[in-house]
Amino acid sequence: MRLLWAPIALLLAVGGGVFAQDERPSSLTPDQEEALSGSSESFEFQAEVNRLMDIIINSLYKNKDIFLRELISNGSDALDKIRFLAVSDEEALASKKELEINISFDKDARTLTITDSGVGMTKADLVANLGTVAKSGTTNFVEAMSGGGGDLSLIGQFGVGFYSVYLVADKVRVASKNNADEQYIWESTADSSFTIAKDPRGDTLGRGTEITLYLKEDAGEFLDQDRLDELIKRYSEFITFPISLYKSKTETVEVPDDDDDEEEAVDDEEENDDDEDDLEVEDDEDDEDDEEVKTETVTTWAWERVNTQAAIWSRDSKEVEENEYKDFYKSISKDFRDPATWIHFRAEGEVEFKSILYIPSEAPYDMYDNYYQKSAQLRLYVRKVLITDEFEDLVPRYLNFLRGVVDSDDLPLNVSRETLQQHKVLKVMGKKLVRKALEMLRKLASSKEEDDDESDAEKDEEDDDEDKDEDPYIKFWRAFGKNIKLGIIEDAPNRSKLQKLLRFKSNKSGEGFVSLEEYVERMPDWQKSIYYISGESVEGVENSPFLEKLKKKDLEVLYLVDPIDEYAIQHVTEYDGKKLQSVTKEGLSFGDSSEKIEKRRLDVYKETYQPLTSYLKKLYEAKVSKVVVSPRVETTPCILVTSQYGNSANMERIMRSQAFSDPSRSKYMASQKTMEINPRHPLISELNRKVEAEPDSEEVADVAWLLYDTALLQSGFDQDDVDAFAVRMYRTMKGALNLESLELEDEIEVEEEEDEEGEEEEADYEEEVEGGGSDEL
């Protein structure tokens, strides 16, 4: 008996029976299909309305405050509709000329009211749009007008945004007036029913819609005018139409004092009497001035427009003034300083959007405290309505210093309009934003060169102080240079563009910085590589023995003194066809005309110092991989270099300093060291003679070890055996001081003197104490 493969057996066991292995369920014949369609009954899906409303209200939206954005967006759509209709119908705006949205609240009644002067709804519209879940009046309007070729950018097209009001309200009342009908009121408590009736107040709106929310107990925050002002500015600050909030303001005003009036009347009578008696009376005006004026606190209510900031990104960049860009940056970033630079552009293609990107002039104090949890503060708008300002995937994390807005009319949003649906669109948009951001930085980096050209042309007319202004890109580099280096590590596709933005200190840059492009321009024709040295500080590397030969040849060396430089430089192997070469690693070559002569001279030195190199390699054992004669040092006896692909001394220091570093792994991350000796140094030549004459001398060994210790420290490494180092140093001091031994000398003997007078005084004192105690008892 054959056993069936388990999944096949499971598929064949259907409905309690088992098909033979070669049998298949029969399909319907065309006649059977026709008979089936002719005899079938139609039913409508049934839904429990209460449950369905609960799902829509509580599952689509994450934040309660979204309801205000949805209602304002609906009001904006209604205003767009009436404005569109007014193009062909001059009487459309006759009932009310103003196109606006007004918001008011009543703390006593716990109501919040949003009123717009838009197109309004008829009784039939109220039933169709508000009474039918997922029925969008905006979608119907767009479909009806699409035949006319109108370009309508309306927001609400899902038909569920209105129901977000039930996140904060128990009951909602909607009064609406359309030009084609009377004013009606729609009311519901989000249950299975709603009511519609003619408004007993008559036509109070003229045209438009008034939505009154009866707030829940836990929604009291939406009765605070500051909170409402904040939400309007956050989500709807750039809505085209004016949004006004009915706000209260407390003022202290002067009030007339009845007692003062009576006193003035009495004073007038006294003056008349004085005139009759011909007496002169001087009024004490100073006393009257010193009297306190009575005041009282008065609360006044008035409409105040909230969305005063214009959406300048929707205008052509040529029409926007510089001050407008600066003011707009301050409004969205809450930064009181002007931005360093900005770029305003419109992207077309697979995704169309408009954007303004800013670079702040200074970095926040906590810029790198939590780098991987911070994202760029870019705001995503859809038709000027804020969708989200929390981006993680839109731009790479190294661009988290960017500020700005992105506005698109055709982004694929989910129903709640809080998140994007398609990651492909997000990636396309992100690539364009990154390209524009790097273009902005490139222009900023070249701005100083353009300014320098202008200053050369007008050199006689400019003041000296203006020439001393700091390069704007260098100011950016001091604040956000680490971000560019992180981009070198993280963003491989844009690495070539980011390399052009790098800046370094060098032995020829003075107080300024040098770019890789400037470095290559200043290179001699025979130089093959870009040289760099890494260290803890500029002061620590500028006097390094590794630079002696390069300074003699007048070569420029880049200083990598930022800890992240060691990681970034691993991803920059070459620039403009020139390889980057560390001067602290083996294999250093220069390529000048004297290289062949130096090579022949080096062969002679190798043979001469063969006894010393063999002796040192045997003495140091595993501490160095080899000892060689090198032409790279000038005045230093010797140095320690690492292998071409190993960690430098600075990198070892950085890795040991990591918070989660493992000391037990230090020996594995340590690079193989090569000792390179200077054949022209007298210490080396003399030590070579000593080794040939006294190879077993302890003194020679100590000098050799001292040579290693000094080279270790000068090359940037830590002393790996401190105890042995201390013993050798003491032994060397012993020889320098001509001591025979380091054994301790005997202690100085001190004679003990008996103090008889002191002992007698102490005995008398004890007797007095004992005698006094007995008297008291």
C-alpha positions, 0 to 999 in steps of 0.5 A: 500500500502506497503512503500519500505525502501528508499535505496531499493526503490532507488536501484529498480529505475534503468534506469527510470523504477521500478522493482517489488520487487520480480523481478531481472535483468536477466543475460546473458545465455551461448549462449548470452555470446558466441554471445557477444564475437563473435560480439564485436569490439576491441578499444584501450584506447585513451589518450591526450599525452600532458595531460598524460605527464603533469600528470606524470611529475607534479603528481608523484614527490613532489620535483624538485631536484628528477630528478637528483636522477632519472637520476643518478639511471638510469645511475647506472642501465645502468652500472650494466647491462654492468657489468653483461653482461661483465661476460659472454662477455669479449668484452662488455667493450672493447669500454670503460673500465671505469664504471663511471657517469660524470655531467657537466653544462654550465651556458651560454647555460643553460644546464646540462649534465649527462653522463654514460658509461653504456650499452647504447641504440640502436635506437630501444631501444630509441624508445621502452624505451623513446618513450613509457611511463611507459616502463621500460628497466630495467624491461625487462632486469631483465625479460630477465636475470632471467632465468639465475639465476642472482641476479640483484638489479637494481633500476628503474623498473617503466619506468617513472623516466626519465620523471622527467627531465621535472620538470626542463627542456623544452627540453631534448636531449639523445645521446646513443651508444650501442655496437650493434649499432651506436650512435643516438640522441633522442630529445623531448620537452615533447609534443606529439612527439619526434625525433631520428636521427643518431648523426652527431658527430659520435661515441663520447661516445664509449659506454653509454648515454649522457643526456642534459637538457635545463633548464627552467627559474626557474631552474637556481639553478641547474647550481650552482656547490655547489647545484649540489654537495649537491644533488649528496651527498644527494641522490646518495652519496653511488652509487657503481660507481664513480660520478664526477662533472666538477667543477671550482676552482679559484686560485691566481698565480704568473705571470712574470713581463716584467718590471722586466726582463728589469730591470734585463738586465740593472742591468747586463750591469751595473755590467759589466761596474763596473767590467771594472772600478774595482769598487765594488758595493753592491746590495741591496738584501733587497730592491728586496725582498720587491718588491711585486710579481705580481699575477692574479686570474685564474679559472681552471676546473677539474673533481672531484669525489663527492661520495667518502664515501663508503656504509659500511653498505653493508659490513660484520661488521667484515670487517669494522674498528672502524675508518670507523664507526666513519668517516661514522657517521660524514659524515651522521650526520654532527657532528664533535664528535665521536658517543657514540656507534653503532650497525651494523646488517642485518635483515632477514625474512618478510623484509630484510634490512641492517642497522647501528644505531648510538647514538650521544655522546651529545644531541642537545641544542634544543633536547626537545624544540619541542619533538613531531615535531622531528623524528629520523634522519634515512635515508632510502635507496633502493639499496644505493639510498636515498629515504627519511630521514624524518621518523615519523612512523619507530621508536617511537618518544622517539628514535629520538636521533638515527642516521643512515641508513637503506637499503633494496632491496625489500621495497614496494615503490610508483612510485616516490620512495619517500614514502612507500606504505604498513604500515605493512612492515613499522611496521615490520621494525620498530619493528626490529629497536627498538629491535636492538636499545634497544640491543645496549643500553643494551650493552652500559649499561653493557660495564662498568661492563665488563671494571670493571672486566677487571680492577680488573684482571689487577689492578696493571697494570692500572693507577688510572686516567683510573679508573676515566673515566665516565661510557659511559652509564652514559654519555648517560644517562645524555644526553638522559635519558629523552628519556628513561623515555618517552619510559616508558610512550609511549612504553608499549611492550618494557617497561620491557626492558626500565626499565633495562635502568633506572638510579637514584640517591639514598641515597647510590649512592654518585656521581653516579647512581643506576639501578633498578637491582643494587637496588634489588641486594643490598636489605635486604632479608626482604625488600619487596618494592623498595622505592623512593621519588620525589622532586625538587632536590637532595638537597631538598629530601636527608634531607626530614623527610620522610627518617628518618626511612629508614635511621635508618634501612639502606634502600636505597631510589631512588631520583626522581628529574626530573619532568618527573619521576612523570609521568614515575613512574606511569607506573613502578608499580614493578620490578623483583617482587618488588613493587615500594613504595613512602615514601611520601604516606600512607601505608608504611611498611618495613617487618623487624623482628621488625614490629610486636613489632612496631605494638603492640606498635603503638596500645598503642600509638593510645589509648594514643594520642586519645584526640590529634588526635580527637582534630586536626581532628576537628580543621583542618576540611577538610584540612586533611582527618585524623590524625594518630599516625605513626612510620615512623618519627624519629625526626620530630613532624609530616608530611603530607602524601597523599593517596596511589593513589593520587598525591604527593606534588611534582606532585601537584607542577609540575601540577600547573607549567604547561603552560596551567594549570587551577588554578580553577582545583587545588582543584580537583587535590589536594590529600587527606592529612593524618597527621602522628604524632610522639608519641615520640616527646616532642612537641606532648606529651606536646600538647596532655596534653594541649589539655586534660587540655585546649581544648578551649584555643586559644594558644593551637589552635595556636600551633596546627595550627603552627604544621600543617603549619610546616608539610605542608612546610616540606612535600613539599606542598604550604601554601594554606591560606597565610592570615590565616597563617600570622595572626597566626604567628603574634599572636604567636609572640605576645605571645612569646614577652609577648605583650598585644595587636597588636594594632598600637601605636600612631604616634610620634608628631613633633613640627613645627618650623618657619624659619623666616630667610628663609622666608625673603630670599625667599621674597627678591629673588622673588622681585629680579626676578620680578625687573629684568623682568621689566627692560628687558621689 
